[in-house]
């Protein structure tokens, strides 16, 4: 039996669903927006941002912000696993690039959209035996890092990646869409008898 064909979405459609899914998984409004942005950023560079986000949200579902956030000023190896959206936002806000190993970090691909690299320079993000290189302007070279939480190392790369083509649309597997929708639906409030009488919709009302 053949699998259903991937859905052909605009990057904007993907970003909206990713933002809602992150909010449904308990992220704050700001972190939900960052998750949507990061998912779109990865998809535009040919990576499965939607699938990675589904993995991340399922791995951290029910965990408090304090548990998945990095220790302020201390990004060394720790027992709890860090959310890359929380960590990426912290790195972007502070301009801090950690030295040596840190983590473990869930779905480390999500760190890439938040790391800034100067023109002519490059950073290698390494997880185990796998590495990916980030250059100025968001150019990326290498296969996607695994989504499992792992210790991460950031180090200068010898050669910046060449500018790559950007996708204008995303291909999302129906199964991935369904996984994200399950989180997104938590942002909806059940319709009341009063809302039904006023024609507020059949079933759910978007509270965002």
C-alpha positions as CSV (number, residue, x, y, z in Angstrom):
1,X,0.0,0.0,0.0
2,X,1.5,3.3,-1.1
3,X,1.9,6.2,1.3
4,X,-0.1,9.4,0.8
5,X,1.6,12.0,-1.2
6,X,3.3,14.8,0.7
7,X,1.3,18.0,1.1
8,X,2.5,21.0,-0.9
9,X,2.4,24.1,1.3
10,X,3.7,27.6,1.2
11,X,6.3,28.4,3.8
12,X,3.8,30.8,5.4
13,X,1.3,28.0,5.9
14,X,3.9,25.8,7.5
15,X,5.0,28.6,9.8
16,X,1.5,29.2,11.0
17,X,0.9,25.6,11.9
18,X,4.4,25.3,13.5
19,X,3.7,28.3,15.7
20,X,0.3,27.0,16.8
21,X,1.8,23.6,17.5
22,X,4.5,25.0,19.7
23,X,2.0,27.1,21.6
24,X,-0.2,24.0,22.1
25,X,2.9,22.2,23.5
26,X,3.2,24.9,26.1
27,X,5.7,27.3,24.7
28,X,5.1,31.0,25.4
29,X,3.8,33.3,22.7
30,X,7.3,34.5,21.9
31,X,8.8,31.0,21.8
32,X,6.0,29.8,19.7
33,X,6.8,32.5,17.1
34,X,10.4,31.6,17.2
35,X,9.6,27.9,16.7
36,X,7.5,28.9,13.6
37,X,10.3,31.0,12.2
38,X,12.9,28.2,12.8
39,X,10.7,25.6,11.2
40,X,10.2,27.8,8.1
41,X,14.0,28.6,8.0
42,X,14.9,24.9,7.9
43,X,12.2,24.1,5.3
44,X,13.5,26.9,3.0
45,X,16.9,25.2,3.0
46,X,15.5,21.8,2.1
47,X,15.4,20.2,5.6
48,X,12.3,18.6,7.2
49,X,11.6,21.4,9.6
50,X,8.0,20.1,10.2
51,X,9.2,16.6,11.1
52,X,11.9,17.9,13.4
53,X,9.4,20.1,15.2
54,X,7.0,17.2,15.7
55,X,9.9,15.2,17.2
56,X,10.9,18.1,19.5
57,X,7.4,18.8,20.8
58,X,6.7,15.1,21.4
59,X,10.0,14.7,23.3
60,X,9.4,17.7,25.5
61,X,5.6,17.5,25.9
62,X,4.6,18.2,29.5
63,X,8.0,19.5,30.6
64,X,8.2,22.9,32.2
65,X,10.2,25.8,30.8
66,X,12.7,25.6,33.7
67,X,13.5,22.0,32.9
68,X,14.2,22.5,29.2
69,X,15.9,25.9,29.4
70,X,19.7,26.3,29.6
71,X,21.2,27.3,33.0
72,X,21.9,31.0,32.6
73,X,25.6,31.6,32.0
74,X,26.3,27.9,32.1
75,X,25.8,25.8,29.0
76,X,28.0,22.9,29.9
77,X,26.9,19.3,30.0
78,X,23.9,18.8,32.3
79,X,21.4,16.1,33.3
80,X,18.3,17.7,31.8
81,X,17.9,18.0,28.1
82,X,17.7,21.5,26.6
83,X,15.1,22.8,24.1
84,X,16.9,24.2,21.1
85,X,14.3,26.9,20.6
86,X,14.9,28.2,24.1
87,X,18.6,27.9,23.8
88,X,18.7,29.4,20.3
89,X,16.8,32.4,21.4
90,X,19.2,32.8,24.3
91,X,22.2,32.6,22.0
92,X,20.7,35.1,19.6
93,X,19.8,37.6,22.3
94,X,23.2,37.4,24.0
95,X,25.4,36.9,20.9
96,X,27.2,34.2,22.9
97,X,28.7,31.2,21.1
98,X,29.5,28.4,23.5
99,X,33.0,26.8,23.5
100,X,33.4,23.1,24.0
101,X,30.7,20.5,24.4
102,X,27.3,21.5,25.8
103,X,23.9,20.0,26.1
104,X,22.3,17.5,25.6
105,X,20.1,19.4,23.2
106,X,17.0,18.1,21.6
107,X,16.8,18.4,17.7
108,X,20.0,20.4,17.4
109,X,19.2,21.5,13.8
110,X,16.9,24.1,15.4
111,X,20.0,26.0,16.7
112,X,21.1,26.9,13.1
113,X,18.5,29.7,12.5
114,X,19.6,31.5,15.6
115,X,23.4,31.5,15.1
116,X,24.8,34.5,13.3
117,X,28.0,34.0,11.2
118,X,30.1,36.9,9.9
119,X,30.8,37.2,6.2
120,X,33.7,34.9,5.1
121,X,33.4,32.8,8.3
122,X,31.7,29.5,9.1
123,X,30.7,27.5,12.1
124,X,30.6,23.7,12.3
125,X,27.9,22.2,14.5
126,X,28.8,18.7,15.5
127,X,26.6,16.0,17.1
128,X,28.5,12.7,17.6
129,X,30.0,11.8,14.3
130,X,27.8,14.1,12.2
131,X,28.5,17.7,11.4
132,X,26.9,20.5,9.5
133,X,28.3,23.9,8.5
134,X,26.6,27.2,8.7
135,X,27.9,30.3,6.8
136,X,27.0,34.0,6.5
137,X,23.5,34.7,5.3
138,X,22.2,31.4,6.5
139,X,23.9,29.2,4.0
140,X,24.1,25.6,5.1
141,X,26.0,22.5,4.0
142,X,25.6,19.0,5.2
143,X,23.0,16.3,6.1
144,X,20.5,17.0,8.8
145,X,21.6,16.2,12.3
146,X,19.6,13.5,14.2
147,X,16.7,14.7,16.2
148,X,17.7,12.7,19.3
149,X,19.1,14.8,22.2
150,X,22.9,14.9,22.1
151,X,25.9,16.8,23.2
152,X,26.8,19.6,20.8
153,X,30.1,21.2,19.8
154,X,30.4,24.5,17.9
155,X,33.7,25.3,16.3
156,X,35.0,27.4,13.4
157,X,34.9,25.6,10.0
158,X,37.7,26.0,7.5
159,X,35.5,26.7,4.5
160,X,32.2,28.6,4.3
161,X,29.4,26.7,2.5
162,X,28.4,28.1,-0.9
163,X,25.2,30.0,-1.1
164,X,22.4,27.5,-1.7
165,X,19.0,27.8,-3.5
166,X,16.1,28.5,-1.2
167,X,12.8,26.7,-1.5
168,X,9.6,28.7,-1.8
169,X,7.4,25.9,-0.7
170,X,7.5,23.0,1.8
171,X,6.5,19.3,1.3
172,X,5.0,18.0,4.5
173,X,4.0,14.3,5.0
174,X,0.4,14.0,6.1
175,X,1.5,12.0,9.1
176,X,3.7,14.9,10.2
177,X,0.9,17.4,9.6
178,X,-1.3,15.2,11.8
179,X,1.3,15.1,14.6
180,X,1.6,18.9,14.6
181,X,-2.2,19.4,14.4
182,X,-2.6,17.4,17.6
183,X,-0.6,20.0,19.4
184,X,-2.2,22.9,17.5
185,X,-5.7,21.8,18.5
186,X,-4.8,22.5,22.2
187,X,-4.9,26.2,21.4
188,X,-8.6,25.9,20.5
189,X,-11.3,26.2,23.1
190,X,-14.4,23.9,22.9
191,X,-17.5,25.7,21.6
192,X,-20.2,26.5,24.2
193,X,-23.9,26.3,23.7
194,X,-23.9,30.2,23.7
195,X,-21.2,30.4,21.1
196,X,-23.0,27.9,18.9
197,X,-26.2,30.0,19.2
198,X,-24.3,33.0,18.1
199,X,-22.8,31.2,15.1
200,X,-19.3,31.2,16.4
201,X,-18.4,28.1,14.5
202,X,-19.0,24.4,14.5
203,X,-16.8,22.7,17.1
204,X,-13.8,24.9,18.0
205,X,-12.9,28.5,18.3
206,X,-9.3,29.7,17.7
207,X,-8.3,31.7,20.8
208,X,-4.9,33.0,19.4
